[in-house]
Amino acid sequence: MSVVGLDLGLQNSVIAAAGRGGVDVILNGNSNRLNPTMVNFDESRKMGEQVSGSTPVSKFKTTIKYMKRLVGLAFDDPRAKKEMEKVPYQCVPITHASGGPPSIAVKVFFNGEDKILPVEQVLGMMVHHMGMVAAKKTAEESGIRGSDNIKKLIPQDWVIAIPPYYTDAQRRAVLTGCEIVGITGVQRLMHENTATALAYGIFKDIRKEFTKENPTNVMFIDMGASAYTVTIAVFEPGKLIIKSANFDEDLGGRDFDQAIANWLADKFSEKFKNKLSGDPKTKPKVMLKLLDAAEKAKKTLSPQGVKEASINLECLMDDLDFNVMLTSSEYEALCAPLLAKLEGPVQKCLEEAKLTSKDLAAVEIVGGSTRIGFVKKKLMEILNVNNLSTTMNADESVARGAALQSAILSPRFKVLPYDIEEFQPLPIKLEWDEEKGTSAEKGVEVEGDADGAELPANSVTMFPRGLNFPVVRRVTLRRAGEFSVTSSYDPSALNHGLQPGATMDIASWVIKASPGVENKVRVNVKQDINGIVTMSSAQMLEEIDEEEGDNKDEEMKDEAGEKKKKIKKTNLEWIVTRPLEWTKDEINKFFEMEVAMGNQDRVVQETSDMRNELESYIYDMRDKIMSESHLGSYSNQQEKDAFNKKNEEVENWLYADGFDAVKSTYASKLEELKKLGGPIEYRAAEAEARPSAISALQQNVEKFKKWLADAQGNDSFAHILDEEFSKCHAKCDEVSGWMYDKLDEQSSLPPHVDPAFTVADVNAKSKELTNVCGPIMHKPKPKPPKVEAKPAEEEKAAEEPAPMDTEGGEGDKMEVDEA
């Protein structure tokens, strides 16, 4: 499972692995496919399926969730502020060494002290945990044990799915989080909607369901826990094209939960208004309970035909119980404002792709929240269709698509080429220093379709909405000396989902050109496979005489085809600064912190395992040593009394003073018990294994004795010497005599006495017999002697028949007349 795809969801994460037989979703230790996207901090860290039951509610201050919505945002970003109001843990600003606005960190109490952790690191912890889920599954299938060995099995090639609305800073933050925790094999960050389309189309493409002449248009509607995305994809043989993608990042399943939870809080306040110590909506723990109950009610009411859901909450607040019934009609009325938001992205997608709902071959819905009955009904009304396609697994489609992309990109797999045309959601502009005179006078040249008509003269839209990536585009300026180039989101991005007040800047480069003489400078800017903007190169172009040219020169011609002066290209250096980016030293510091926390996790886990081993031994031996059918018959009364006394003493210590003991103390206590209980367990184990060991030895002896009886006097074994037969007979008699002597000796001993011989002794005797008799029994026959070849003349003479003498005397010959 070296090649995986990860769907890092808001509430649950799913990891899928690419294999020879296709793509499989990996089950966690609890045999579940969904892993809660949570990290709990206590004496050690617990993640994913380890954070279960009541932990998120009882330890809400140290259980970090919703990292996906906070990563890569400035602390004062309006999106971050809105999200931080929803989380019950403490978020604090954390500054960057390079300056700029502070990022978001979480304050947790871990291992007896407060720690400030950037949210990128917490996100990385969850990614690493998902890698461990895959590694443990591989280890289980391969029989590999030991935590260090299992860590070596963490997948090496990753594709991580991200929302299409992620900004450049958010994309970089995901990669930084992976780097902090030691995940370095991320091949690509892939849009979730593109991953879904790939999972849908690639297998249909193998079955030849698409044609070049009539491309297939499919709409994908994805509503997860927090966001709603509508995508139109076009499928051709061997090709996937994303034609349009629109989203509402504030419309998801949790918004439906919140609507129910607010209704419950109002009903609760209405019922107990004179008995409450405050507003339940201001109590984080109360709201977590209400949200949990709301989610269960939502799932109950989602299927068609369910009319009501009973909600029961014990000790919700101020020791008050609360019971209420929510009907389906009330539920739909509560969510009416949310349903009204469904149409916008659908219509925008159709308009942008220049299609109507009749042009769609299918409308595929994915994401857990598309299971809500009235959501599906509303979508069918909007699209004027009779049904929505549900051929894909709503929870696993993104992970499966990411795993397929991982296999396509990985050198570990040979996959048929499959072309994917991406869709750049937010337009990006490039801006440069304005020198004296206008930019037109300075001869600005821009490669490609530059959509910058409404921008200032010293800027251009380099990566317009809908552009495929990865892609490199360039702008050529006339500059002398040092100048700067800046990339940021085009103002029109606010019309495509970027929220007002969000960080617009992406990166700034200070390029060092030659001072004095003004030359052309070609700036190549790249949007890489992750959708991140980088500077590919900056080159100074100088006109030189032909004889001064070198290998890097390119010959230029004018429109008439006449030779122009050669151009010398010189690579220029630049310095880049990015908002919300961690320096290498800061990443190393976070990595060291991560290693220290990992060691603490290991110590706590090993201590817990040792404590559990001690506790299990206490209870297991307490019952067995008193039972005659288990260990009772293998110990005398004195041994039983001594063990029971020590067992009770250790048990009392464990529950009185030993709860916070260290691993070595638990190991020492276990050793004390095993010193008394070990001999008893040893006798029982010997008694249980003895019959089969004796039986195996008897069979070995009988095998060689039967062979001796059959072999002597048999021509097939004539090559074996009499001395060797005698040696085998003697060894069989010796081993057989030893066995019967020991059995007689053992039969005279009571079970609570150490045995006269051990199973190991029996096995050693069997091996000794085999080592002596085996080589003789399988002794190969000697090869027959080689026959020397006769000379050719002798062979010929031997072949000629001798003359036949008759009664006629010497030399006479018999004459035969033919009839």
N, C-alpha and C positions, 0 to 999 in steps of 0.2 A: 504494500500500500504506500508506495513512494510518491505516487502522483494523485493529488487530491484537489477537490474544489470545496470551498467553504462559503456557506451562506451565513453571514454574521448578522443575525436578525436582532431586532430590538428586544424581544422577549425570549426567543429561542434561537439557537444556532444548530445548523445541520451540516455534517461533513460527509462527502461522498468520495469514493475512491474509484479510479479508472483501472480496469483489469482487462485481461485477454477476452473475457466473456462479456464485457460491457461495463456498466457503471453500477456500483452498489452503494447504498447508504449505510454508513457504519453505525452499529449499535453501541451505546455506551455500556458502562458496567451494570446498569439496571435494565439492560436489554430494551432501552428506549431509543428512538431515532431523534427525538427533540431534546436538546440540552439547554436548560435555562441559562440565559446570558446574564449571569450574576457572579460577582466575586465577593465572598464574605471574609472579613478580617477579624481574627480573634487571636488565640495563641498561635494558630497557623492559618493558612488561607484555605478556603474551600471554594470550589468553582463548579459551575455546571450542575450536573445531577447531584453533586454533594450538597448543594444548597437547596434543600427540599423541605417539605412539610411547613412547619411554622417559623422556620428560621428567618425568611424575609420580613416577617411581621415582628417577631420577638426581638430581632437584632437589626432593625431597620436602619439604625445609625451607622452600622458598619457593613451593611450589605449594599454594594455598589451595583447599580443597574443603569440602563439607558445611556451607556457610554457612547453608543453609536450616534446619539443626537448631540453630544457635547464635544466630541473629538474635533480638533482643528478649528475651534471657534475662539474668538477673543472673549475675555471675561465680560466685557461690556457690550458684546454683540446682542442685539435684540432677540435673536433666536436663542442664544444661550440664556438670557435672562428669563425668557418664557419657559425654557426647559428646566432651569434650576428651581423654579417655583413648584414644579411637579415632583421633584425628588426629595426624599426625607433625610438624606445624608447631607453633610456640610461641604459645600463647595467654596474654595478660596482662590484668589488670584495668585498666579505664579509668574514671575518675570523671566525674561530671556536675557542671556548675556549679551546678545546682539542688539538689545533694545527693542523698541516697538511696543505695541499693546500687550498686556499680560495675557497668558493663556489660562485655562481652567485646570485646577487641581482639586483633589479630594483630600479631606483631612480624616484620617482613621486612627484608631487606637489598636496597635499591633504589637504583640509580644511585650506588653507592659509599657509602651511609650507611644506618643503621638507621632504620626508620620504624614508628611505632605507628599502626595504622589500625583504627577501629571496624569490626566485622564487618558492620554495616549498609552501610558504604561499599563494602566488597568485594562484597557482594550487589548493590549498585547498579551496580557496574562490569559485572557479568555482564548485568544488564538492559540497560544501555547498549550492550553488545556485541551483544546480540540485536537491538537497534534498528538497529545498523549492518549486521547481516546482511540485514535487510529493506531498508535504504537502498541497499546495494550491489546488491541484486537489482533494485530499481527503476531505479537508475542504469544497470545493464547493459542493461535492456530499453529504456531511453530514450536511450541513447548519451551519458549525462552523465559527465563526467570531472572529476577534481580532488577532493582530500579535503575541501576546504571546501564545495564544491557537494554532495558526497555527504552530508555531515553535515546539510545542510538538508532531506534527504529522510527523516530519521528519523521514524517514525510519530508522529502527533499524538494519536491516540485509542487508549488501551490498556485492556485488562482483564487483570489478572494473577491467575492461579489460585493459591490458597493451601490448605494442609490445613485441614480443618474444626476440628481440635483447636488451632489457633493461638489464643493468648490475646490480649487487648486490646493488651498491650505489643508482642507479636510483629507484630500487624497494623500498628500505628503504625510499627514499625521498618522494615517493608517500604516503606511510603510515604516514610519519612525517607531511606532508601537511594536511592530514585528521585529525591528532591529534591536530594540531594547531587550526583548526576551530571547534573542538568539535565533529567531526565524529569519533566515537570509535567502531562502529559495522561492521568494514570491516572483513568479513569472509575469503576473499581470494583475491589475485591479480591473475587474470587468463589471460593467453595468448590470444590475440585477435583471432588467428587462431584456437585455441582449442575451444573457445566460438562459433565460426562459425560452426565448425564441430559438436559440441554438438547440436546446433540449427537445423542442417540438419538431424542428425541421430536419435535423441531421439523419434521423432514422427513416423519416419519410423520404428523404432524398435517396437513401440507399435502396428503398423500395421503388424508386423511379416514379414517384407521385407528382413531381414537378416538371414543367416543360418550359423551354426558353421562349416559345412563341406566346404562351399565355401564363405569365407569372402569377403566382398565387398570393393574394393579399389576405393577411390574417391580423386581426386585432387582438392584443393581449391586454387584459385588465387585471392588474395586481393590486389588491388591497391587503396590506399586512397589518401589523400592530399599530403603526404610526403614520404611514404614508399611502397614497393612492397614485398609481401610475398607469397611464394609458399609452399603448405603443402600437403602431402599425408597422408590420414587417412584411417585406416582399421576398418570396422564395423562388429561386430559379435552380436549375441543376448545379449543384456544387457551390451555391452562393446564397448568402443571407444579406439583405439590405434593410437597415432600419430607416424607414422613410419619415417617421415622426414620433416624437415622444413628449408627452405633457404630463404634468404631475401636480399634486397638491400635497405638500409635505406635512400638512396638519390635518389630514383626514385618514384615520385608521381605526382599528378595532378598539384601541384604548379610549378613543373619543366616544364611542358607543358605551363603553364601560363607565366613563366619567359621567355621561348623561344619566345612567341608571343610579350611579353612586350619589350624585347630587339629589336626585329624586328621593332616594332612601334617606339621606341626611335630613332633607326637609320633612319627610314623613315622621322620622324619629323625633326631630325637634318639636313638631306639632303635637305628637303624642305625649312627650315628657317635658314640655317646655318649662314647667315649674320645678322640675327635679334635676335639671342638668346644671353642671358647674360651668358650662361654656358652650360655644358653638362647636358642634362636632366637625365642621369643615376646617376648623383651625387646629384639630388634633391629628397629627400625622398617623399615629397608630390606629385611630378610629377610622380614618379615611382609607388606610391600607386594608382594614377588615371589610369596609364597605366596597372597595374596588374588587376585592377577591370574591365577595358575594355577588357583585354585579356581573363579573365575568361568567360565573357559573349560571346565573339567570339568563345571560345572553346566549350561552350555548344551549340552554334548555329550550329557549323560545325560537332559536334559529330555524329548525326544521319546519316545513309546511305542515299545518294542521294542529300544532301545539298552541293552545289557547291561553295558558297561564303558567306561571312559575311561582312556587312557594319559596320565600326567603326567610330563613331562620338564623338569628344571630344571638349567641349567648354572651352575656357580659360585654355588650358592645361598648358601653361607657357608663361610668358611675354605677357599676354592678347591675345595670339594667339590661334585660333581655328584650329582643325586638323581633317580631314576626309580622310579615306583610305578604300580600299576594300581588304580583305584577301581571297584568293581562297583556296579551299580544297587541291589542289596540292601543293601550297606554304606552307600551314600549315604542311602537311605531310613531306615535305622536311626539314622544320625547325626542326622537331622532329625526324629526322632519327637517330641522335646519341642516343636519348633516347630509340627508338625502338630496337636498337642494344643490349641494356642491358637486354631485356626481356628474352632472351634464357638461360643465365647462370643459374639462380636459378631453372628453370624448369628442365634442364638436370641434375643438381646436385641432385635434389630431386629424379628423376627417378633412377639414379645410386645408391644413398644411400639406397633407398627402394628396389633395385634390381628388378625393374619393367620396363616395356615398356609402351608406350601410349596405346597399345592394351589391356593391363591388367587393364586399368582403366574403371570402370563402368560408370563414369561421370566426367566431368571437370566443376566444379561450380565456377562461377566468382562473386565476390562481391566487394564492394568499389565503390565510385562514379566515379573514373577515368576509370573503366572498361567499361563505357558507350561510350568511344571514339571509333569511328568506326574502324580506322586503327589499334588501339591497339588490338581489338578483331580479326581482320583479321590476324595480325602478330602472335598472340597466336595460332590460328588454323593452320597456316603454320608450326609453331614450333612443335606442337603436332601431326600434320598430321591427324586432325579430321575435320569433316564437320560442326560441330556446337558446341557451348559452352552452358552449362546449365545455365539458369537464373531463377531458381525456387525460389530463396531466394531474399528477399528485399535487394538491394545492400547497403542501408544506415542503416538498422536496424538489420541485422543478428547478429552482434557482441553483441549488447545490449540484444537481445532476448536470445542468448546463455548464457550470463552472468546472466540474470535473472533466467534461468532454473538452473544453477549451484547454485545460491543463494537459490533457493527453495530446492534443494537437500541437501544443508548443513544446512539450517535453521531448528531449532526445531519447528518452527511454522507450518511446512508442513510435511505431511506424503507422501513421494514420493517413488516409487519402486526403489530399488537399481540400480544404473547405474555406472559401473566401467569406469574410465577415466585413461588411461596410458599416462602421459605427456612425453615431449621430452625436455631434457636439452640441450639448444643450444650451450653453450660455456663451454668447459671442464675446470674444476677447480682442481688445485693441492694443496697438503698440504706439507709444508716444516717445518723442525724442526732444532733446534740447533745441530750442529755437535760436539759431544763430542770427547774426545781423543780416538784414535782408529777409525776404520771404523764402519759404521752403521751395517755392516754385523756382525762384532764382538760383537756389542751391542745387536744383536738379534731382529731386527725390524720385527714386524709382522703386516700385513695389511689384513683387512677383505675384501672379495669380489675380483672382477677382477681389479687388480691394473695395469693400463696402464701407467707405468712410466719407460719404458725401456730406453728412451733417456734422462731421467731426471737425475740430480745428485743423488748420493746414499742416501742423506738425504731428499729426496722428493718423492712424489708419486702422480699420478693423482687419486684423491679420487672420483670425480664426472665426469666421462667421458661424452662426447657428446652422446646424445640419451638416457641417464639414466632417468628412471621414478622418480618422486618425489611427495610427501615427502619421504625421505629415511634417515636412519642413518647408517653411516659407521665408522669404527674405525681403529686406528693404535695403536700398543702396542710398547712402547719404554722402554729401561732400563735407568733410570735416578736417580740421587741423587741431591737434592736441587732444586733451581729455574731454570726453563728452559722455552723457548718460542716455540710456534707453530704458523705458519703463513699460511693463505690461500690466494691464488691469482689465477689469470687466467693462465692456461697453455699456453705456447707460441703458441701451435697449434690453440688457439682461434683466432689468427690473420688470419687463413685460413677459418674461419667460420663467419666472419662478424665483429669481433672486430677490430676497426681501429687502425693503428699504432699511438703511442703517447697517447693512452687512458690510464686511470688509471688502472693498472693491479692488485694492492693490494685490497684485500677484507676485511680481518680482521687479527689481531694478538692477541694471547692469551699468557699471562705470567702465567705459572702454577707453583704453590708452592708445590713441593714435599718435603719429609723429607730429611734433609741434612745428609751427612755421608754415610750411607749404600745405595748401589745402589739397587733399586727394579724395578720391572716392573710397568709401568704406562700405563694404558689403556685410550686412548683419543677417545671419541665418538663425532663425528662431524655430524651435521644434516643439510640437506637442506630441509627447511620446505615447507609448502603448497604454500607459496608465491615465492619459488625459492631462498630464502635468506639463506645464510650459517650462522649457529650458533654453538656454543659448547653445546652439549647436556649434557655431564658429563666428568669428569676426575677422574679416580680412581687409587689408588696405590694398587698393588697386592702383599701381603706378605705371604710367606710360614710360617705356624705355626704348632706346634704340635697339635695332634687331640684333646687333652683335653682342649686346649685353644680356641677351635672354638666357634662360636656363631651363631645366626640365619642368619647372612649375609654371612656365609662361604659357599663355594661350594666345593664339594669333587672332586678331580681331579684323573683321571686314566690314566695310560700309555697305549701304544698300545697293551700290553699283557693283559690288563684288571686288572692289579694289582693296589691296592690302593696307591695313592701318598699322599703327605702331603696336608693338607687343605690350602685353600687360603683365606686370610682375605682381604676384599675389603674396602678401606677407601676413602671416597669422598674428593677430593682436591679442594681448592679454586683457582680461577684464576681472572685475570684482563684482560679485553678486550679493545682494541682500534681499531677504524674503521676510515678510511679516510672519510671525508665529512659527518661526523655524528654530529648532534646537541646534546648537553647535555640536561638533563631534565630542568635545570635552563634556558637555552636559549629557549627551547620550551615554558616554562611558560611565559617568557618575550614576546614572539611572540603572545602567546594566549591573554595576557593582552592587547597588542596592537590591536589584532583582536576585542576584546570586546569593546575597546574604539572606534574603527572605526564603529563597529556595532551600538553603541549608537549614534554616529554622523549621520549615515545613517538614523536611526529612527527619530532623531530630524529634519533632513532635509526633510524627507518624510512627517512627520506630519505637518511641516511648509508649505510645498508645497500643501498638501491636504487642509489645512485651507485657504491658499491664493486662491486656486481654488474654494473653497466653497464660499468665499467672492465675488470673481469675478462672479461666476455663479448667486449668489443672486442679485448682482447689475443689471446684464443684464436681468435676468428673471423677476424681480419685475418692472423694468423700463417700460417694454412693457405691462405687465399684469395690472398694476395699472391704466393705461390710457385706457384700453379696457373694455367697458361695458359688454362684454361677458365673461370677466374673473373676475378681482377684482374691476373694475371701479365702479360698482353699490354698492359696499359694503364700500365705503368711501365717505365722503363729500369733498367739494372743499378745505376746510382748511387742511384736512388731506393729500389730494393729494399734495398740495403745499408744506407742511412741509416735506413730504417724498421725493418728487422730489428734493427739495433743499439739503437735507442731502445726498441723493443718488448721486447727482452730485458732491457734496463736497468730498465724500469718493472715488468716481471714479477718480477724479482729483488727490487726494492724492496717490491712488494706483499706478498710472502710472507716477507720478512725483517724489514722495519721498518714496513710500512704497514698492519698488521692493525688497529691502533687509531687510525688517522688520522681526521681530521675530514672532513666532506663537502667543504669547499672544497679540501682537498688532493687528494682523489680527482678532483674536477672539474678541477683544474689539470693533473694527470697525464694525464687523458683529453684535455684540450685540446692538450697537447704531442704526443700521438700523432696526434690528428686533424689537426694542422697538417701532418704528413708524409703521413698516409694519406688525408686529405680530398681533395686534388687527384686522386689515383688513383681513389678511389671516384666522384668527380665525372665523370671521363672515362668510366668504365664505365657510370654511370647515363645519361649523355648518349647513349652509343652504343646502349644498350638502348632508350631512348625515342625516338631519332631517326626510325627507319623509320615508326612510327605517326604521328608529328607531320607528317612529309613527306607521308604518304598522305592525312592529313586536309586538308592545305593543297591538294594536287592536286585532291582531290574538290571543294573549295570553288571553286577556279578553274574547273574543268570545269563546275560547276553554273551559274556566272554566264555562261560562254561559251555554253553550250547555250541559256540563256535569251535571250542577245543574238541568237543565230542564229534562234531561233523568233519573237522579238518584232518585229524590224524588218520592216516591211511588213505586219504583222498589225494589222487594224482594232481588235482588242481593246486594243492598246497605242498607239493613235494619239495618246493624250493625253501621251505621253512625248516630249520634245523631242529633236531630233537632237543638240543639244549634250550632253544627258544620256546618250544612247547612246554618244557619242564618249568621254565621261568614263569610262564603265564599260569600254569597250574598252581605253582607255589604262591604267587601273588593273590590269586582268587581265594585260595584256602586261608591265606593270612588275613585278608580283608573280611572274609566271611566270619572267621573265628573271632576277630576283634569286634565285629558288629554284634554277634550273639553274646559275647562276654559282657559288653557294655549294656545290652538290653537286660540281661539278668541282673547286673548291678543296679540299673535304674529302677527296675521293678521292686527292689527291696527298699527304696527310699520313699518317704512321704512327699507330697507335692510342695510343702513349704520349705523343703531343703533344696539347696542348690543342686542342679542336675549333675549326674556322673559324667556326662559328656554333653557337648553342645552341638547344635546344628552345623556350626562352622566346622567342627571336627568331622562330622559325617561327610560334609561336602568336600573337605580336604582328602578324606580317604577315597571317595569316589574319583576325585581328580587324579590322585596318586595311582589308582588302579588303571585308569584310562591312559595315563602317561606311560605305563609299563606295557600294557597289553595292546593298546591301540596301534602303535607303530609296527608291531609284529603281525597283528591281524591284517593290516593293510600293506604289508611288505610286498612290493611289486615282484613279479616273476622276472628272472634274468632273461635278457634278450638272447634269441637263438644265434649260434655262431655264423659268421658270414661265410658263404660258399665261394671259393676262389674260382675265377673264370678260367676255362681251359683255353690253350692256344687254338687259333683258328684251324690249323692243319689237323690237329688231333680231333677237333669237333667234326671236320669234314670226313675224316677217315672213319670215325665212329658211325657216321650216318650212312656210308656205303655198305651194302649187304655182302657177306662173304660167299664164295662159290659153294654150291651144294654138291657133295660127293654122292655117287650111286654105286650099285653093285658092279657096274661095268669097269670098275678099276679107276685108278688115279688119272685124272685128267679127262675122263669121259663125261659127257654132259647128257642130261635127260632131254629128249626131244618130244615135244608134244605136238601131235597133228591136230589141226583144227578141223572140226567136222564140216 
